[in-house]
Amino acid sequence: MTTFVCTKCGYEFKAEKKPDLCPFCYAPIHHLIPKKDEPDEQPQDSDKD
Ligand SMILES: [Zn+2]
């Protein structure tokens, strides 16, 4: 299962494969992006002056 996010309406849903349309607003497939299940993304300061 992958969690997809619609970039048009912000709707999140789970699906086994990438759907053709957003089930909420029916935005086309290019609005749907897989959501990464990463815990907390912490900014890295590797380039310190
Ligand atoms: Zn949508």
mmCIF file of the protein (N, C-alpha, C, O) and its ligand, coordinates in Angstrom:
data_MODEL
# 
_entry.id   MODEL 
# 
loop_
_entity.id 
_entity.type 
_entity.pdbx_number_of_molecules 
1 polymer     1 
2 non-polymer 1 
# 
_entity_poly.entity_id                      1 
_entity_poly.type                           'polypeptide(L)' 
_entity_poly.nstd_linkage                   no 
_entity_poly.nstd_monomer                   no 
_entity_poly.pdbx_seq_one_letter_code       MTTFVCTKCGYEFKAEKKPDLCPFCYAPIHHLIPKKDEPDEQPQDSDKD 
_entity_poly.pdbx_seq_one_letter_code_can   MTTFVCTKCGYEFKAEKKPDLCPFCYAPIHHLIPKKDEPDEQPQDSDKD 
_entity_poly.pdbx_strand_id                 A 
# 
loop_
_entity_poly_seq.entity_id 
_entity_poly_seq.num 
_entity_poly_seq.mon_id 
_entity_poly_seq.hetero 
1 1  MET n 
1 2  THR n 
1 3  THR n 
1 4  PHE n 
1 5  VAL n 
1 6  CYS n 
1 7  THR n 
1 8  LYS n 
1 9  CYS n 
1 10 GLY n 
1 11 TYR n 
1 12 GLU n 
1 13 PHE n 
1 14 LYS n 
1 15 ALA n 
1 16 GLU n 
1 17 LYS n 
1 18 LYS n 
1 19 PRO n 
1 20 ASP n 
1 21 LEU n 
1 22 CYS n 
1 23 PRO n 
1 24 PHE n 
1 25 CYS n 
1 26 TYR n 
1 27 ALA n 
1 28 PRO n 
1 29 ILE n 
1 30 HIS n 
1 31 HIS n 
1 32 LEU n 
1 33 ILE n 
1 34 PRO n 
1 35 LYS n 
1 36 LYS n 
1 37 ASP n 
1 38 GLU n 
1 39 PRO n 
1 40 ASP n 
1 41 GLU n 
1 42 GLN n 
1 43 PRO n 
1 44 GLN n 
1 45 ASP n 
1 46 SER n 
1 47 ASP n 
1 48 LYS n 
1 49 ASP n 
# 
loop_
_struct_asym.id 
_struct_asym.entity_id 
A 1 
B 2 
# 
loop_
_chem_comp.id 
_chem_comp.type 
_chem_comp.mon_nstd_flag 
ALA 'L-peptide linking' y 
ASP 'L-peptide linking' y 
CYS 'L-peptide linking' y 
GLN 'L-peptide linking' y 
GLU 'L-peptide linking' y 
GLY 'peptide linking'   y 
HIS 'L-peptide linking' y 
ILE 'L-peptide linking' y 
LEU 'L-peptide linking' y 
LYS 'L-peptide linking' y 
MET 'L-peptide linking' y 
PHE 'L-peptide linking' y 
PRO 'L-peptide linking' y 
SER 'L-peptide linking' y 
THR 'L-peptide linking' y 
TYR 'L-peptide linking' y 
VAL 'L-peptide linking' y 
ZN  non-polymer         . 
# 
_pdbx_entity_nonpoly.entity_id   2 
_pdbx_entity_nonpoly.name        ? 
_pdbx_entity_nonpoly.comp_id     ZN 
# 
_pdbx_nonpoly_scheme.asym_id         B 
_pdbx_nonpoly_scheme.entity_id       2 
_pdbx_nonpoly_scheme.mon_id          ZN 
_pdbx_nonpoly_scheme.ndb_seq_num     1 
_pdbx_nonpoly_scheme.pdb_seq_num     101 
_pdbx_nonpoly_scheme.auth_seq_num    101 
_pdbx_nonpoly_scheme.pdb_mon_id      ZN 
_pdbx_nonpoly_scheme.auth_mon_id     ZN 
_pdbx_nonpoly_scheme.pdb_strand_id   A 
_pdbx_nonpoly_scheme.pdb_ins_code    . 
# 
loop_
_atom_site.group_PDB 
_atom_site.id 
_atom_site.type_symbol 
_atom_site.label_atom_id 
_atom_site.label_alt_id 
_atom_site.label_comp_id 
_atom_site.label_asym_id 
_atom_site.label_entity_id 
_atom_site.label_seq_id 
_atom_site.pdbx_PDB_ins_code 
_atom_site.Cartn_x 
_atom_site.Cartn_y 
_atom_site.Cartn_z 
_atom_site.occupancy 
_atom_site.B_iso_or_equiv 
_atom_site.pdbx_formal_charge 
_atom_site.auth_seq_id 
_atom_site.auth_comp_id 
_atom_site.auth_asym_id 
_atom_site.auth_atom_id 
_atom_site.pdbx_PDB_model_num 
ATOM   1   N  N  . MET A 1 1  ? 0.839   -1.201 0.000   1.00 0.00 ? 1   MET A N  1 
ATOM   2   C  CA . MET A 1 1  ? 0.000   0.000  0.000   1.00 0.00 ? 1   MET A CA 1 
ATOM   3   C  C  . MET A 1 1  ? 0.873   1.249  0.000   1.00 0.00 ? 1   MET A C  1 
ATOM   4   O  O  . MET A 1 1  ? 1.887   1.330  0.693   1.00 0.00 ? 1   MET A O  1 
ATOM   5   N  N  . THR A 1 2  ? 0.448   2.204  -0.790  1.00 0.00 ? 2   THR A N  1 
ATOM   6   C  CA . THR A 1 2  ? 1.169   3.466  -0.847  1.00 0.00 ? 2   THR A CA 1 
ATOM   7   C  C  . THR A 1 2  ? 0.184   4.592  -0.566  1.00 0.00 ? 2   THR A C  1 
ATOM   8   O  O  . THR A 1 2  ? -0.959  4.560  -1.022  1.00 0.00 ? 2   THR A O  1 
ATOM   9   N  N  . THR A 1 3  ? 0.625   5.557  0.166   1.00 0.00 ? 3   THR A N  1 
ATOM   10  C  CA . THR A 1 3  ? -0.215  6.721  0.406   1.00 0.00 ? 3   THR A CA 1 
ATOM   11  C  C  . THR A 1 3  ? 0.046   7.760  -0.679  1.00 0.00 ? 3   THR A C  1 
ATOM   12  O  O  . THR A 1 3  ? 1.185   8.157  -0.922  1.00 0.00 ? 3   THR A O  1 
ATOM   13  N  N  . PHE A 1 4  ? -1.020  8.182  -1.315  1.00 0.00 ? 4   PHE A N  1 
ATOM   14  C  CA . PHE A 1 4  ? -0.905  9.200  -2.353  1.00 0.00 ? 4   PHE A CA 1 
ATOM   15  C  C  . PHE A 1 4  ? -1.503  10.503 -1.851  1.00 0.00 ? 4   PHE A C  1 
ATOM   16  O  O  . PHE A 1 4  ? -2.438  10.513 -1.049  1.00 0.00 ? 4   PHE A O  1 
ATOM   17  N  N  . VAL A 1 5  ? -0.953  11.579 -2.332  1.00 0.00 ? 5   VAL A N  1 
ATOM   18  C  CA . VAL A 1 5  ? -1.456  12.900 -1.974  1.00 0.00 ? 5   VAL A CA 1 
ATOM   19  C  C  . VAL A 1 5  ? -1.823  13.637 -3.249  1.00 0.00 ? 5   VAL A C  1 
ATOM   20  O  O  . VAL A 1 5  ? -1.042  13.693 -4.199  1.00 0.00 ? 5   VAL A O  1 
ATOM   21  N  N  . CYS A 1 6  ? -3.009  14.194 -3.256  1.00 0.00 ? 6   CYS A N  1 
ATOM   22  C  CA . CYS A 1 6  ? -3.417  15.015 -4.386  1.00 0.00 ? 6   CYS A CA 1 
ATOM   23  C  C  . CYS A 1 6  ? -2.898  16.430 -4.159  1.00 0.00 ? 6   CYS A C  1 
ATOM   24  O  O  . CYS A 1 6  ? -3.211  17.071 -3.156  1.00 0.00 ? 6   CYS A O  1 
ATOM   25  N  N  . THR A 1 7  ? -2.105  16.897 -5.103  1.00 0.00 ? 7   THR A N  1 
ATOM   26  C  CA . THR A 1 7  ? -1.529  18.230 -4.945  1.00 0.00 ? 7   THR A CA 1 
ATOM   27  C  C  . THR A 1 7  ? -2.526  19.325 -5.278  1.00 0.00 ? 7   THR A C  1 
ATOM   28  O  O  . THR A 1 7  ? -2.258  20.507 -5.060  1.00 0.00 ? 7   THR A O  1 
ATOM   29  N  N  . LYS A 1 8  ? -3.662  18.933 -5.802  1.00 0.00 ? 8   LYS A N  1 
ATOM   30  C  CA . LYS A 1 8  ? -4.669  19.919 -6.167  1.00 0.00 ? 8   LYS A CA 1 
ATOM   31  C  C  . LYS A 1 8  ? -5.578  20.232 -4.980  1.00 0.00 ? 8   LYS A C  1 
ATOM   32  O  O  . LYS A 1 8  ? -5.828  21.395 -4.661  1.00 0.00 ? 8   LYS A O  1 
ATOM   33  N  N  . CYS A 1 9  ? -6.070  19.166 -4.329  1.00 0.00 ? 9   CYS A N  1 
ATOM   34  C  CA . CYS A 1 9  ? -7.009  19.385 -3.227  1.00 0.00 ? 9   CYS A CA 1 
ATOM   35  C  C  . CYS A 1 9  ? -6.426  18.994 -1.877  1.00 0.00 ? 9   CYS A C  1 
ATOM   36  O  O  . CYS A 1 9  ? -7.006  19.307 -0.836  1.00 0.00 ? 9   CYS A O  1 
ATOM   37  N  N  . GLY A 1 10 ? -5.285  18.314 -1.885  1.00 0.00 ? 10  GLY A N  1 
ATOM   38  C  CA . GLY A 1 10 ? -4.648  17.944 -0.633  1.00 0.00 ? 10  GLY A CA 1 
ATOM   39  C  C  . GLY A 1 10 ? -5.174  16.661 -0.023  1.00 0.00 ? 10  GLY A C  1 
ATOM   40  O  O  . GLY A 1 10 ? -4.790  16.297 1.088   1.00 0.00 ? 10  GLY A O  1 
ATOM   41  N  N  . TYR A 1 11 ? -6.036  15.983 -0.727  1.00 0.00 ? 11  TYR A N  1 
ATOM   42  C  CA . TYR A 1 11 ? -6.626  14.754 -0.226  1.00 0.00 ? 11  TYR A CA 1 
ATOM   43  C  C  . TYR A 1 11 ? -5.584  13.632 -0.179  1.00 0.00 ? 11  TYR A C  1 
ATOM   44  O  O  . TYR A 1 11 ? -4.819  13.443 -1.124  1.00 0.00 ? 11  TYR A O  1 
ATOM   45  N  N  . GLU A 1 12 ? -5.567  12.890 0.940   1.00 0.00 ? 12  GLU A N  1 
ATOM   46  C  CA . GLU A 1 12 ? -4.635  11.780 1.078   1.00 0.00 ? 12  GLU A CA 1 
ATOM   47  C  C  . GLU A 1 12 ? -5.403  10.467 1.126   1.00 0.00 ? 12  GLU A C  1 
ATOM   48  O  O  . GLU A 1 12 ? -6.430  10.362 1.795   1.00 0.00 ? 12  GLU A O  1 
ATOM   49  N  N  . PHE A 1 13 ? -4.900  9.472  0.414   1.00 0.00 ? 13  PHE A N  1 
ATOM   50  C  CA . PHE A 1 13 ? -5.575  8.183  0.413   1.00 0.00 ? 13  PHE A CA 1 
ATOM   51  C  C  . PHE A 1 13 ? -4.567  7.089  0.117   1.00 0.00 ? 13  PHE A C  1 
ATOM   52  O  O  . PHE A 1 13 ? -3.493  7.337  -0.432  1.00 0.00 ? 13  PHE A O  1 
ATOM   53  N  N  . LYS A 1 14 ? -4.936  5.866  0.494   1.00 0.00 ? 14  LYS A N  1 
ATOM   54  C  CA . LYS A 1 14 ? -4.043  4.741  0.261   1.00 0.00 ? 14  LYS A CA 1 
ATOM   55  C  C  . LYS A 1 14 ? -4.546  3.899  -0.894  1.00 0.00 ? 14  LYS A C  1 
ATOM   56  O  O  . LYS A 1 14 ? -5.749  3.694  -1.058  1.00 0.00 ? 14  LYS A O  1 
ATOM   57  N  N  . ALA A 1 15 ? -3.599  3.412  -1.697  1.00 0.00 ? 15  ALA A N  1 
ATOM   58  C  CA . ALA A 1 15 ? -3.955  2.562  -2.819  1.00 0.00 ? 15  ALA A CA 1 
ATOM   59  C  C  . ALA A 1 15 ? -2.796  1.629  -3.115  1.00 0.00 ? 15  ALA A C  1 
ATOM   60  O  O  . ALA A 1 15 ? -1.643  1.951  -2.830  1.00 0.00 ? 15  ALA A O  1 
ATOM   61  N  N  . GLU A 1 16 ? -3.099  0.489  -3.679  1.00 0.00 ? 16  GLU A N  1 
ATOM   62  C  CA . GLU A 1 16 ? -2.037  -0.464 -3.996  1.00 0.00 ? 16  GLU A CA 1 
ATOM   63  C  C  . GLU A 1 16 ? -1.266  -0.029 -5.229  1.00 0.00 ? 16  GLU A C  1 
ATOM   64  O  O  . GLU A 1 16 ? -0.064  -0.271 -5.344  1.00 0.00 ? 16  GLU A O  1 
ATOM   65  N  N  . LYS A 1 17 ? -1.958  0.605  -6.135  1.00 0.00 ? 17  LYS A N  1 
ATOM   66  C  CA . LYS A 1 17 ? -1.279  1.150  -7.305  1.00 0.00 ? 17  LYS A CA 1 
ATOM   67  C  C  . LYS A 1 17 ? -1.784  2.562  -7.566  1.00 0.00 ? 17  LYS A C  1 
ATOM   68  O  O  . LYS A 1 17 ? -2.811  2.985  -7.035  1.00 0.00 ? 17  LYS A O  1 
ATOM   69  N  N  . LYS A 1 18 ? -1.053  3.262  -8.377  1.00 0.00 ? 18  LYS A N  1 
ATOM   70  C  CA . LYS A 1 18 ? -1.410  4.645  -8.629  1.00 0.00 ? 18  LYS A CA 1 
ATOM   71  C  C  . LYS A 1 18 ? -2.736  4.741  -9.366  1.00 0.00 ? 18  LYS A C  1 
ATOM   72  O  O  . LYS A 1 18 ? -2.890  4.173  -10.447 1.00 0.00 ? 18  LYS A O  1 
ATOM   73  N  N  . PRO A 1 19 ? -3.683  5.449  -8.793  1.00 0.00 ? 19  PRO A N  1 
ATOM   74  C  CA . PRO A 1 19 ? -5.000  5.582  -9.418  1.00 0.00 ? 19  PRO A CA 1 
ATOM   75  C  C  . PRO A 1 19 ? -4.972  6.527  -10.609 1.00 0.00 ? 19  PRO A C  1 
ATOM   76  O  O  . PRO A 1 19 ? -4.004  7.259  -10.814 1.00 0.00 ? 19  PRO A O  1 
ATOM   77  N  N  . ASP A 1 20 ? -6.018  6.504  -11.372 1.00 0.00 ? 20  ASP A N  1 
ATOM   78  C  CA . ASP A 1 20 ? -6.086  7.352  -12.568 1.00 0.00 ? 20  ASP A CA 1 
ATOM   79  C  C  . ASP A 1 20 ? -6.534  8.772  -12.239 1.00 0.00 ? 20  ASP A C  1 
ATOM   80  O  O  . ASP A 1 20 ? -6.170  9.743  -12.903 1.00 0.00 ? 20  ASP A O  1 
ATOM   81  N  N  . LEU A 1 21 ? -7.337  8.844  -11.187 1.00 0.00 ? 21  LEU A N  1 
ATOM   82  C  CA . LEU A 1 21 ? -7.878  10.144 -10.802 1.00 0.00 ? 21  LEU A CA 1 
ATOM   83  C  C  . LEU A 1 21 ? -7.884  10.279 -9.289  1.00 0.00 ? 21  LEU A C  1 
ATOM   84  O  O  . LEU A 1 21 ? -7.921  9.285  -8.562  1.00 0.00 ? 21  LEU A O  1 
ATOM   85  N  N  . CYS A 1 22 ? -7.848  11.498 -8.834  1.00 0.00 ? 22  CYS A N  1 
ATOM   86  C  CA . CYS A 1 22 ? -8.065  11.738 -7.413  1.00 0.00 ? 22  CYS A CA 1 
ATOM   87  C  C  . CYS A 1 22 ? -9.514  11.372 -7.089  1.00 0.00 ? 22  CYS A C  1 
ATOM   88  O  O  . CYS A 1 22 ? -10.434 11.883 -7.727  1.00 0.00 ? 22  CYS A O  1 
ATOM   89  N  N  . PRO A 1 23 ? -9.730  10.486 -6.096  1.00 0.00 ? 23  PRO A N  1 
ATOM   90  C  CA . PRO A 1 23 ? -11.098 10.061 -5.771  1.00 0.00 ? 23  PRO A CA 1 
ATOM   91  C  C  . PRO A 1 23 ? -11.935 11.167 -5.140  1.00 0.00 ? 23  PRO A C  1 
ATOM   92  O  O  . PRO A 1 23 ? -13.149 11.027 -4.987  1.00 0.00 ? 23  PRO A O  1 
ATOM   93  N  N  . PHE A 1 24 ? -11.294 12.243 -4.782  1.00 0.00 ? 24  PHE A N  1 
ATOM   94  C  CA . PHE A 1 24 ? -12.023 13.322 -4.115  1.00 0.00 ? 24  PHE A CA 1 
ATOM   95  C  C  . PHE A 1 24 ? -12.412 14.437 -5.083  1.00 0.00 ? 24  PHE A C  1 
ATOM   96  O  O  . PHE A 1 24 ? -13.571 14.846 -5.143  1.00 0.00 ? 24  PHE A O  1 
ATOM   97  N  N  . CYS A 1 25 ? -11.425 14.923 -5.842  1.00 0.00 ? 25  CYS A N  1 
ATOM   98  C  CA . CYS A 1 25 ? -11.712 16.058 -6.725  1.00 0.00 ? 25  CYS A CA 1 
ATOM   99  C  C  . CYS A 1 25 ? -11.575 15.687 -8.202  1.00 0.00 ? 25  CYS A C  1 
ATOM   100 O  O  . CYS A 1 25 ? -11.788 16.515 -9.088  1.00 0.00 ? 25  CYS A O  1 
ATOM   101 N  N  . TYR A 1 26 ? -11.216 14.429 -8.446  1.00 0.00 ? 26  TYR A N  1 
ATOM   102 C  CA . TYR A 1 26 ? -11.090 13.902 -9.810  1.00 0.00 ? 26  TYR A CA 1 
ATOM   103 C  C  . TYR A 1 26 ? -10.016 14.613 -10.628 1.00 0.00 ? 26  TYR A C  1 
ATOM   104 O  O  . TYR A 1 26 ? -10.119 14.729 -11.850 1.00 0.00 ? 26  TYR A O  1 
ATOM   105 N  N  . ALA A 1 27 ? -8.993  15.082 -9.938  1.00 0.00 ? 27  ALA A N  1 
ATOM   106 C  CA . ALA A 1 27 ? -7.857  15.667 -10.652 1.00 0.00 ? 27  ALA A CA 1 
ATOM   107 C  C  . ALA A 1 27 ? -7.118  14.550 -11.385 1.00 0.00 ? 27  ALA A C  1 
ATOM   108 O  O  . ALA A 1 27 ? -7.063  13.422 -10.896 1.00 0.00 ? 27  ALA A O  1 
ATOM   109 N  N  . PRO A 1 28 ? -6.558  14.848 -12.531 1.00 0.00 ? 28  PRO A N  1 
ATOM   110 C  CA . PRO A 1 28 ? -5.838  13.831 -13.297 1.00 0.00 ? 28  PRO A CA 1 
ATOM   111 C  C  . PRO A 1 28 ? -4.595  13.324 -12.573 1.00 0.00 ? 28  PRO A C  1 
ATOM   112 O  O  . PRO A 1 28 ? -4.158  13.878 -11.564 1.00 0.00 ? 28  PRO A O  1 
ATOM   113 N  N  . ILE A 1 29 ? -4.055  12.265 -13.122 1.00 0.00 ? 29  ILE A N  1 
ATOM   114 C  CA . ILE A 1 29 ? -3.023  11.484 -12.436 1.00 0.00 ? 29  ILE A CA 1 
ATOM   115 C  C  . ILE A 1 29 ? -1.788  12.313 -12.094 1.00 0.00 ? 29  ILE A C  1 
ATOM   116 O  O  . ILE A 1 29 ? -1.109  12.023 -11.109 1.00 0.00 ? 29  ILE A O  1 
ATOM   117 N  N  . HIS A 1 30 ? -1.491  13.315 -12.870 1.00 0.00 ? 30  HIS A N  1 
ATOM   118 C  CA . HIS A 1 30 ? -0.261  14.054 -12.605 1.00 0.00 ? 30  HIS A CA 1 
ATOM   119 C  C  . HIS A 1 30 ? -0.344  14.926 -11.354 1.00 0.00 ? 30  HIS A C  1 
ATOM   120 O  O  . HIS A 1 30 ? 0.649   15.512 -10.925 1.00 0.00 ? 30  HIS A O  1 
ATOM   121 N  N  . HIS A 1 31 ? -1.541  15.002 -10.775 1.00 0.00 ? 31  HIS A N  1 
ATOM   122 C  CA . HIS A 1 31 ? -1.673  15.722 -9.512  1.00 0.00 ? 31  HIS A CA 1 
ATOM   123 C  C  . HIS A 1 31 ? -1.425  14.816 -8.316  1.00 0.00 ? 31  HIS A C  1 
ATOM   124 O  O  . HIS A 1 31 ? -1.332  15.281 -7.179  1.00 0.00 ? 31  HIS A O  1 
ATOM   125 N  N  . LEU A 1 32 ? -1.320  13.525 -8.582  1.00 0.00 ? 32  LEU A N  1 
ATOM   126 C  CA . LEU A 1 32 ? -1.177  12.572 -7.481  1.00 0.00 ? 32  LEU A CA 1 
ATOM   127 C  C  . LEU A 1 32 ? 0.280   12.184 -7.304  1.00 0.00 ? 32  LEU A C  1 
ATOM   128 O  O  . LEU A 1 32 ? 0.932   11.718 -8.238  1.00 0.00 ? 32  LEU A O  1 
ATOM   129 N  N  . ILE A 1 33 ? 0.779   12.382 -6.097  1.00 0.00 ? 33  ILE A N  1 
ATOM   130 C  CA . ILE A 1 33 ? 2.160   12.016 -5.814  1.00 0.00 ? 33  ILE A CA 1 
ATOM   131 C  C  . ILE A 1 33 ? 2.204   11.072 -4.620  1.00 0.00 ? 33  ILE A C  1 
ATOM   132 O  O  . ILE A 1 33 ? 1.431   11.232 -3.675  1.00 0.00 ? 33  ILE A O  1 
ATOM   133 N  N  . PRO A 1 34 ? 3.094   10.095 -4.654  1.00 0.00 ? 34  PRO A N  1 
ATOM   134 C  CA . PRO A 1 34 ? 3.223   9.189  -3.514  1.00 0.00 ? 34  PRO A CA 1 
ATOM   135 C  C  . PRO A 1 34 ? 3.806   9.924  -2.318  1.00 0.00 ? 34  PRO A C  1 
ATOM   136 O  O  . PRO A 1 34 ? 4.738   10.718 -2.442  1.00 0.00 ? 34  PRO A O  1 
ATOM   137 N  N  . LYS A 1 35 ? 3.236   9.641  -1.171  1.00 0.00 ? 35  LYS A N  1 
ATOM   138 C  CA . LYS A 1 35 ? 3.710   10.290 0.042   1.00 0.00 ? 35  LYS A CA 1 
ATOM   139 C  C  . LYS A 1 35 ? 4.742   9.394  0.721   1.00 0.00 ? 35  LYS A C  1 
ATOM   140 O  O  . LYS A 1 35 ? 4.515   8.202  0.926   1.00 0.00 ? 35  LYS A O  1 
ATOM   141 N  N  . LYS A 1 36 ? 5.860   9.984  1.061   1.00 0.00 ? 36  LYS A N  1 
ATOM   142 C  CA . LYS A 1 36 ? 6.909   9.202  1.705   1.00 0.00 ? 36  LYS A CA 1 
ATOM   143 C  C  . LYS A 1 36 ? 6.618   9.058  3.189   1.00 0.00 ? 36  LYS A C  1 
ATOM   144 O  O  . LYS A 1 36 ? 6.223   10.008 3.865   1.00 0.00 ? 36  LYS A O  1 
ATOM   145 N  N  . ASP A 1 37 ? 6.824   7.854  3.669   1.00 0.00 ? 37  ASP A N  1 
ATOM   146 C  CA . ASP A 1 37 ? 6.580   7.590  5.085   1.00 0.00 ? 37  ASP A CA 1 
ATOM   147 C  C  . ASP A 1 37 ? 7.844   7.809  5.905   1.00 0.00 ? 37  ASP A C  1 
ATOM   148 O  O  . ASP A 1 37 ? 8.326   6.902  6.584   1.00 0.00 ? 37  ASP A O  1 
ATOM   149 N  N  . GLU A 1 38 ? 8.363   9.001  5.832   1.00 0.00 ? 38  GLU A N  1 
ATOM   150 C  CA . GLU A 1 38 ? 9.529   9.309  6.636   1.00 0.00 ? 38  GLU A CA 1 
ATOM   151 C  C  . GLU A 1 38 ? 9.073   10.053 7.882   1.00 0.00 ? 38  GLU A C  1 
ATOM   152 O  O  . GLU A 1 38 ? 8.184   10.901 7.815   1.00 0.00 ? 38  GLU A O  1 
ATOM   153 N  N  . PRO A 1 39 ? 9.671   9.740  8.999   1.00 0.00 ? 39  PRO A N  1 
ATOM   154 C  CA . PRO A 1 39 ? 9.251   10.340 10.277  1.00 0.00 ? 39  PRO A CA 1 
ATOM   155 C  C  . PRO A 1 39 ? 9.375   11.855 10.282  1.00 0.00 ? 39  PRO A C  1 
ATOM   156 O  O  . PRO A 1 39 ? 8.449   12.544 9.854   1.00 0.00 ? 39  PRO A O  1 
ATOM   157 N  N  . ASP A 1 40 ? 10.418  12.356 10.724  1.00 0.00 ? 40  ASP A N  1 
ATOM   158 C  CA . ASP A 1 40 ? 10.591  13.801 10.772  1.00 0.00 ? 40  ASP A CA 1 
ATOM   159 C  C  . ASP A 1 40 ? 11.768  14.220 9.911   1.00 0.00 ? 40  ASP A C  1 
ATOM   160 O  O  . ASP A 1 40 ? 12.891  13.744 10.074  1.00 0.00 ? 40  ASP A O  1 
ATOM   161 N  N  . GLU A 1 41 ? 11.482  15.104 9.012   1.00 0.00 ? 41  GLU A N  1 
ATOM   162 C  CA . GLU A 1 41 ? 12.564  15.566 8.155   1.00 0.00 ? 41  GLU A CA 1 
ATOM   163 C  C  . GLU A 1 41 ? 13.247  16.755 8.822   1.00 0.00 ? 41  GLU A C  1 
ATOM   164 O  O  . GLU A 1 41 ? 12.683  17.842 8.942   1.00 0.00 ? 41  GLU A O  1 
ATOM   165 N  N  . GLN A 1 42 ? 14.461  16.510 9.243   1.00 0.00 ? 42  GLN A N  1 
ATOM   166 C  CA . GLN A 1 42 ? 15.177  17.572 9.921   1.00 0.00 ? 42  GLN A CA 1 
ATOM   167 C  C  . GLN A 1 42 ? 16.160  18.230 8.971   1.00 0.00 ? 42  GLN A C  1 
ATOM   168 O  O  . GLN A 1 42 ? 16.917  17.558 8.271   1.00 0.00 ? 42  GLN A O  1 
ATOM   169 N  N  . PRO A 1 43 ? 16.136  19.521 8.958   1.00 0.00 ? 43  PRO A N  1 
ATOM   170 C  CA . PRO A 1 43 ? 17.078  20.255 8.100   1.00 0.00 ? 43  PRO A CA 1 
ATOM   171 C  C  . PRO A 1 43 ? 18.515  20.034 8.549   1.00 0.00 ? 43  PRO A C  1 
ATOM   172 O  O  . PRO A 1 43 ? 18.836  20.057 9.737   1.00 0.00 ? 43  PRO A O  1 
ATOM   173 N  N  . GLN A 1 44 ? 19.349  19.822 7.571   1.00 0.00 ? 44  GLN A N  1 
ATOM   174 C  CA . GLN A 1 44 ? 20.747  19.574 7.910   1.00 0.00 ? 44  GLN A CA 1 
ATOM   175 C  C  . GLN A 1 44 ? 21.600  20.798 7.607   1.00 0.00 ? 44  GLN A C  1 
ATOM   176 O  O  . GLN A 1 44 ? 21.537  21.377 6.523   1.00 0.00 ? 44  GLN A O  1 
ATOM   177 N  N  . ASP A 1 45 ? 22.380  21.161 8.578   1.00 0.00 ? 45  ASP A N  1 
ATOM   178 C  CA . ASP A 1 45 ? 23.280  22.299 8.388   1.00 0.00 ? 45  ASP A CA 1 
ATOM   179 C  C  . ASP A 1 45 ? 24.702  21.782 8.184   1.00 0.00 ? 45  ASP A C  1 
ATOM   180 O  O  . ASP A 1 45 ? 25.533  21.830 9.090   1.00 0.00 ? 45  ASP A O  1 
ATOM   181 N  N  . SER A 1 46 ? 24.956  21.299 7.002   1.00 0.00 ? 46  SER A N  1 
ATOM   182 C  CA . SER A 1 46 ? 26.291  20.770 6.735   1.00 0.00 ? 46  SER A CA 1 
ATOM   183 C  C  . SER A 1 46 ? 27.214  21.856 6.212   1.00 0.00 ? 46  SER A C  1 
ATOM   184 O  O  . SER A 1 46 ? 28.439  21.761 6.290   1.00 0.00 ? 46  SER A O  1 
ATOM   185 N  N  . ASP A 1 47 ? 26.587  22.883 5.678   1.00 0.00 ? 47  ASP A N  1 
ATOM   186 C  CA . ASP A 1 47 ? 27.403  23.971 5.137   1.00 0.00 ? 47  ASP A CA 1 
ATOM   187 C  C  . ASP A 1 47 ? 27.390  25.171 6.091   1.00 0.00 ? 47  ASP A C  1 
ATOM   188 O  O  . ASP A 1 47 ? 26.712  26.173 5.867   1.00 0.00 ? 47  ASP A O  1 
ATOM   189 N  N  . LYS A 1 48 ? 28.144  25.024 7.123   1.00 0.00 ? 48  LYS A N  1 
ATOM   190 C  CA . LYS A 1 48 ? 28.209  26.133 8.080   1.00 0.00 ? 48  LYS A CA 1 
ATOM   191 C  C  . LYS A 1 48 ? 29.397  27.020 7.787   1.00 0.00 ? 48  LYS A C  1 
ATOM   192 O  O  . LYS A 1 48 ? 30.482  26.566 7.426   1.00 0.00 ? 48  LYS A O  1 
ATOM   193 N  N  . ASP A 1 49 ? 29.145  28.306 7.958   1.00 0.00 ? 49  ASP A N  1 
ATOM   194 C  CA . ASP A 1 49 ? 30.243  29.237 7.695   1.00 0.00 ? 49  ASP A CA 1 
ATOM   195 C  C  . ASP A 1 49 ? 30.968  29.564 8.986   1.00 0.00 ? 49  ASP A C  1 
ATOM   196 O  O  . ASP A 1 49 ? 31.928  30.334 8.978   1.00 0.00 ? 49  ASP A O  1 
HETATM 197 ZN ZN . ZN  B 2 .  ? -7.758  15.936 -5.413  1.00 0.00 2 101 ZN  A ZN 1 
# 
